[in-house]
Amino acid sequence: MSGHHAGSCLCGAVRFRIEGEFERFYLCHCSHCRKDTGSAHAAGQFLAVPAGSLDSDVHRRPDAHIFMASRASWDKALEDIPAHETFPA
């Protein structure tokens, strides 16, 4: 993983650069992160840099899932459901 990363918001109006290495990479399942992202979990650190906001590649696997006691009831065995490379036709 390089020591420089770039990211932006969805519309591109806000852009940022990060210098340094990521020390931890967590997938957080707490109710706050689920509400904030509108998904099953958020991906980031305690000095939270949401991984989804990065435009550069992160060449690191997440270290752990956290707050699993708060995960959504439907967030189980998701790797077993069909996957599509694009929106299904």
JORA-V795699 format. One record per residue. PHI is phi as a letter, one per 30 degrees, with the letter a starting at -180 (* if undefined). Layout:
phi=PHI
phi=PHI
This chain:
phi=*
phi=d
phi=d
phi=b
phi=b
phi=b
phi=a
phi=a
phi=d
phi=d
phi=d
phi=i
phi=d
phi=c
phi=b
phi=b
phi=b
phi=b
phi=c
phi=j
phi=c
phi=d
phi=d
phi=b
phi=b
phi=c
phi=c
phi=c
phi=c
phi=d
phi=d
phi=d
phi=d
phi=d
phi=d
phi=d
phi=c
phi=i
phi=b
phi=d
phi=a
phi=c
phi=c
phi=a
phi=b
phi=d
phi=d
phi=d
phi=c
phi=e
phi=e
phi=d
phi=d
phi=d
phi=c
phi=d
phi=d
phi=c
phi=c
phi=b
phi=d
phi=e
phi=d
phi=a
phi=d
phi=b
phi=h
phi=d
phi=d
phi=c
phi=d
phi=d
phi=d
phi=d
phi=d
phi=b
phi=h
phi=d
phi=d
phi=d
phi=d
phi=e
phi=b
phi=b
phi=d
phi=b
phi=d
phi=d
phi=d
